[in-house]
Amino acid sequence: MSRHGAEWIYGSHAVRSVLERDPAGVLEIWLETGVTGAAARAAESASRNLGLSLKRVHKRTLERHLGPVVHQGIAARYRSTTNRRERDLESVLVGAKDAPLLLLLDEITDPQNLGACLRTADAAGVTAVVVPRRRAAGLTPAARKVASGAADSVPFIQVPNLAEAMARISEAGIRVLGADAEASTTIYESDLTPPVALVLGSEDRGLRRLSRERCDLLVRVPMVGRVESLNVAVAAGICLFEARRQQHARRG
């Protein structure tokens, strides 16, 4: 993030997503010399239509600004105009057209895991992803890159206190289920149909004590192999799509 509040977005999917969803926030686009393809054509078209500055730069120039990342030869300097990060939790709950399906992440600090969770959440049609503002990854360029555009399609809410947010969600009539490897009940034995909020912790620590206490029920993903835990994005995918499977089955 620069002193002007702008950040670098990189990777073809991430750049195309902000161009489609928040073009007013794109300040300039950089393309690696010699790069072609759909993303490059979209960037060139956007630069003409929006009056954006488009620079053709050497690969070393991109790497100097972005660091050792997989940028795919395209980057954009971006400052959000939508304030998605500060979206109010209550407005999301009230505005949900169908029964909400929420994903809460308890201190997930790896931006790549966050990006993968956002991508999974988008695929499952999640109403919103909720994370604590402190001691957790935010929408960094690395998270956006892995999310492949989902960082702009899934409402992303950062709250001061996750346990308090869980209490507000429960008061709104939404069941709060936490994933815990030691739980006696499996996700396949549980009612996961929306309205429901699924809470997942990190691979190494799992859910914090207060987060577990705020859950209406703890459930586990049954495992038969030797590994002790799943990647959080994998676990999120299993839980979210089981919720959707149950929802479709109930509708008949």
ABEGO torsion letter per residue (X at the ends): XBAAGBBBBBEAAAAAAAAAABAAABABBBBBBGBBEAAAAAAAAAAAAAGBBBBBBBAAAAAAAAEBBBAGGBBBBBBBAAGAAABBAAAAAAABABBBBBBBBBGBABAAAAAAAAAAAAAAGBABBBBBABGBBBBBAAAAAAAGGAAAABBBBBBABAAAAAAAAAAAGBBBBBBBAABABBAAABBABOBBBBBBBBAAAEBBAAAAAABABBBBBBBABABABBBAAAAAAAAAAAAAAAAAAAAX
